[in-house]
């Protein structure tokens, strides 16, 4: 029993140490000896595991981790025609990195950019909305303030034509709208188009159908196009073993057994068949 207890703890420790050891080996190979805490290791994939829900409830964003960044970018671009691919390609990595930073559905973000500007960085609307995500200068100034960035209105006017700036401001705004409307994507999408206060007023008047609102429908249609290729690729490769029921069930049994040992070290219920 004592030997099995030690072996079980060793198994648990391996899982927690494997990433640290891998990072150390990389540093050692480069001749960089770390002093103090290890620096963060750049992952080769995008992770959206903290996104509470996607624009489409059927979308499993956690499976994006199954693709290396270059592979996922390729899948994303292949969902577009050649002309749109050329426009999106130089912007895509920036969009995905920013969407990952703010943990927001990347397919939703790109769908909105497609509808708003068709990836035209210098687009300007009759209402003075500017850039890729068509943001008005006064809205952008307010968002910069929420981001705790000191900036003048003159600077805002020029920054909205810089892709990295426009994308981050737009994604931050989408995140705030999603939070303010309690993860209701229909409301957040419509609010991005007509403004949050106007949406609230029309909702209170019962004078708007947000789920069938024309702008929201356009975004939804684009979303379906962007995710179609992704679903196809996922279907062709199937679930990785570590995400299958068999693996997850075995892991749950092992965690339960180990927890029982820690709670009651005298327990005699742990046997080899527990795993």
C-alpha positions in Angstrom: 0.0 0.0 0.0 2.8 2.4 0.9 4.6 1.7 -2.4 1.4 2.3 -4.4 0.9 5.6 -2.6 4.4 6.8 -3.5 3.9 5.7 -7.1 0.6 7.6 -7.4 2.1 10.8 -6.1 5.0 10.4 -8.5 2.5 10.1 -11.4 0.7 13.3 -10.3 4.1 15.1 -10.0 5.1 14.2 -13.5 2.2 16.1 -15.0 3.1 19.3 -13.1 6.8 19.1 -13.8 6.9 18.1 -17.5 6.3 21.6 -18.9 8.9 23.1 -16.5 11.5 20.5 -17.5 10.8 21.1 -21.2 11.3 24.9 -20.7 14.5 24.3 -18.9 15.8 22.0 -21.7 15.1 24.7 -24.3 17.0 27.3 -22.2 19.8 24.9 -21.7 20.1 24.1 -25.4 20.4 27.8 -26.1 23.0 28.3 -23.3 20.7 30.5 -21.3 20.8 29.6 -17.7 17.7 31.0 -15.9 18.1 32.8 -12.6 14.9 33.4 -10.6 11.5 32.5 -12.0 11.4 30.9 -15.4 10.3 33.3 -18.3 7.0 32.6 -19.9 7.2 30.0 -22.7 5.6 31.1 -26.0 3.1 28.4 -27.0 2.9 27.2 -30.6 -0.9 27.4 -30.6 -3.7 29.8 -29.8 -5.7 29.1 -26.7 -9.3 30.3 -26.1 -10.1 28.1 -23.1 -11.2 31.1 -21.0 -13.9 32.1 -23.5 -17.1 31.3 -21.7 -19.1 30.8 -24.8 -18.8 31.3 -28.6 -20.9 33.3 -31.0 -22.2 29.9 -32.2 -23.1 27.6 -29.2 -22.0 24.6 -31.3 -18.5 26.0 -31.7 -15.9 24.4 -29.5 -13.1 27.0 -29.4 -10.9 24.8 -27.2 -10.2 22.6 -30.2 -8.2 25.5 -31.8 -5.4 24.3 -29.6 -5.1 21.2 -31.8 -3.6 23.4 -34.5 -0.2 25.0 -34.6 -0.6 28.7 -35.2 0.5 28.5 -38.8 -1.9 25.7 -39.5 -4.8 27.5 -37.9 -4.1 30.6 -39.9 -4.1 28.6 -43.1 -7.4 26.9 -42.3 -8.9 30.4 -41.5 -7.7 31.9 -44.8 -8.9 28.9 -46.9 -12.5 29.7 -45.9 -12.2 32.9 -48.0 -12.0 33.6 -51.7 -8.5 34.5 -53.0 -9.1 38.2 -53.1 -10.2 38.3 -49.4 -7.3 36.0 -48.5 -4.9 38.6 -49.8 -6.5 41.3 -47.7 -6.8 39.3 -44.5 -3.5 37.5 -44.5 -1.3 40.4 -43.3 -3.8 41.2 -40.5 -4.8 37.8 -39.3 -2.0 37.1 -36.8 -2.5 40.5 -35.2 -6.3 39.8 -34.9 -5.8 36.3 -33.5 -3.2 37.3 -31.0 -5.4 40.2 -29.8 -8.5 38.0 -29.6 -6.5 35.5 -27.6 -5.2 38.2 -25.2 -8.8 39.4 -24.5 -10.2 35.9 -24.7 -12.9 36.6 -27.2 -14.3 34.4 -30.1 -11.8 35.1 -33.0 -14.3 34.0 -35.7 -16.8 36.6 -34.3 -14.1 39.4 -34.5 -13.1 38.6 -38.1 -16.8 38.3 -39.1 -17.4 41.8 -37.8 -14.4 43.2 -39.5 -15.5 41.6 -42.8 -19.0 43.2 -42.5 -17.7 46.6 -41.3 -14.8 47.2 -43.7 -14.1 44.2 -45.8 -10.6 44.4 -44.5 -10.1 47.9 -45.8 -7.8 49.6 -43.3 -8.6 53.1 -44.7 -12.4 52.7 -44.8 -14.4 55.6 -43.6 -18.2 55.7 -43.2 -20.7 58.6 -43.7 -20.9 58.7 -39.9 -17.1 59.1 -39.6 -16.4 55.6 -38.4 -12.9 54.7 -39.4 -10.6 51.8 -40.1 -10.9 48.1 -40.1 -13.5 47.9 -37.3 -15.2 51.2 -38.2 -14.8 53.0 -34.9 -15.9 56.6 -34.4 -13.2 58.9 -32.9 -15.2 59.8 -29.9 -16.0 56.2 -29.2 -12.3 55.3 -29.6 -11.3 58.1 -27.2 -13.6 56.7 -24.5 -12.3 53.2 -25.1 -8.6 54.4 -24.8 -9.6 55.9 -21.5 -11.1 52.6 -20.3 -7.8 51.0 -21.4 -6.0 53.6 -19.2 -4.1 55.0 -22.1 -3.6 58.8 -22.3 -4.2 60.0 -25.8 -5.4 63.2 -27.5 -8.3 63.3 -30.0 -5.8 64.3 -32.6 -3.8 61.1 -32.0 -7.0 59.1 -32.0 -7.8 60.3 -35.6 -4.4 59.0 -36.9 -4.3 55.8 -34.7 -7.6 54.5 -36.0 -5.9 53.9 -39.4 -3.1 51.8 -37.8 -4.3 48.2 -38.0 -2.9 47.1 -34.6 -4.5 50.1 -32.8 -7.8 49.8 -34.6 -8.0 46.0 -33.9 -7.2 46.3 -30.2 -9.7 49.1 -29.6 -12.4 47.2 -31.5 -11.7 44.0 -29.7 -11.7 45.7 -26.3 -15.0 47.4 -27.2 -16.5 44.0 -28.2 -15.4 42.5 -25.0 -17.0 45.3 -22.9 -20.2 45.0 -24.9 -20.3 41.2 -24.4 -19.8 41.7 -20.6 -22.4 44.5 -20.4 -25.0 42.4 -22.2 -24.2 39.3 -20.1 -22.7 37.2 -22.9 -25.6 37.8 -25.2 -23.9 37.8 -28.6 -27.0 39.1 -30.5 -27.2 42.1 -28.2 -23.5 42.7 -28.3 -23.3 42.5 -32.0 -26.3 44.9 -32.6 -24.9 47.3 -29.9 -21.6 47.4 -31.8 -23.6 48.6 -34.8 -26.1 51.1 -33.4 -24.6 51.8 -29.9 -25.3 50.2 -26.5 -27.6 53.0 -25.2 -29.7 53.1 -28.4 -30.1 49.3 -28.2 -31.2 49.5 -24.5 -33.7 52.2 -25.4 -35.2 50.2 -28.2 -35.2 47.0 -26.1 -37.2 48.8 -23.4 -39.6 50.1 -26.1 -39.8 46.6 -27.5 -39.1 48.1 -30.9 -36.2 45.9 -32.1 -35.7 42.2 -32.8 -32.0 41.8 -32.1 -31.8 38.2 -33.2 -33.1 39.0 -36.7 -31.6 42.5 -37.0 -30.0 42.9 -40.4 -26.5 43.7 -39.2 -26.5 40.7 -36.8 -27.7 38.4 -39.6 -24.8 39.6 -41.9 -22.3 38.9 -39.1 -23.9 35.5 -38.5 -23.7 34.6 -42.2 -20.0 35.5 -42.3 -19.4 33.6 -39.2 -20.9 30.5 -40.8 -18.5 30.9 -43.8 -15.4 31.3 -41.6 -16.2 28.3 -39.4 -17.3 25.9 -42.2 -13.7 25.1 -43.2 -12.7 24.7 -39.5 -15.5 22.2 -38.9 -14.6 20.3 -42.0 -10.9 20.0 -40.9 -12.0 18.9 -37.4 -14.4 16.3 -38.8 -11.6 14.8 -40.9 -9.1 14.5 -38.0 -11.5 13.5 -35.2 -10.9 14.0 -31.5 -7.4 13.7 -30.1 -7.1 10.8 -27.6 -6.6 13.1 -24.6 -10.1 14.6 -25.3 -12.0 11.4 -25.7 -14.4 10.0 -23.1 -12.1 7.0 -22.4 -9.1 9.2 -21.5 -11.1 11.8 -19.5 -13.0 9.0 -17.6 -9.7 7.3 -16.7 -8.2 10.7 -15.6 -11.3 11.4 -13.4 -11.0 8.0 -11.7 -7.3 8.6 -11.0 -8.0 12.1 -9.6 -10.7 10.7 -7.4 -8.5 7.9 -6.1 -5.6 10.2 -5.3 -7.9 12.7 -3.6 -9.2 9.8 -1.4 -5.7 9.0 -0.3 -4.9 12.6 0.6 -8.2 12.8 2.6 -7.8 9.4 4.3 -4.2 8.1 4.2 -5.3 4.9 5.9 -7.9 4.1 3.2 -7.6 0.5 1.9 -9.9 1.1 -1.1 -7.2 2.0 -3.6 -6.2 -0.9 -5.8 -4.7 -1.3 -9.2 -8.2 -1.6 -10.7 -8.9 2.0 -9.5 -7.0 3.2 -12.5 
